[in-house]
């Protein structure tokens, strides 16, 4: 019965993504008290289906990294999702608005790995030593669930509410930064809509990466050299409309821009 419910929830999310019509919460299918691991089983079902269709995994994202969001959906830990190559956009490249249902933008620190993180339990130094460089980034999160009516099992099942992401083009080594204090200012059409600092992300973006490395190793899917890690929002996410120019300034980490483009 559990396998049938997992498939039903996965099918519901996939149909919403393919049709462009948001669906009801999958907790209504799985049960409101569903364990978070059932949500990950739904996510894995669709991830495996995507890989079988030829989509290439290029990294992972971390969600629910702020205390405010944890309190909002009643959890005490972050979650993760899978990044595919067709989700990635370069600095300044417009994003087709029709590939997203309910987009919201947030500014994040992205890390690119030079070495695998597969030691099971990782030290802070392991994360530093494995990181090739950091990049400024914008994540456009999205939900296949209508009106963002989500709890933790919904967002986990929905690939941690992944949409697309944008990477800046000037890599910065960790030795040149203090990621804990790096600032973030996100503007929509030149007006500031969100601000924060690195410490807003689990106290430090590298703490977020360490949590992810440990969690994925525990699940038998360790991080590999070359993968991108989206470490989590540094400030509040904001709904994004087509035609709006988005710019994120991270001070010493640099800037990154994009916009949603209608046909």
Helices and strands as residue ranges (DSSP letters): H 2-19, H 27-30, H 36-52, E 57-63, H 67-73, E 79-84, G 85-87, E 88-90, E 95-96, G 97-99, E 104-113, H 124-130, E 131-141, G 146-148, H 152-157, G 159-161, E 164-167, G 174-176, E 183-188, E 191-197, G 198-200, H 205-218, E 228-233, E 238-239, E 245-249, G 251-253, E 255-261
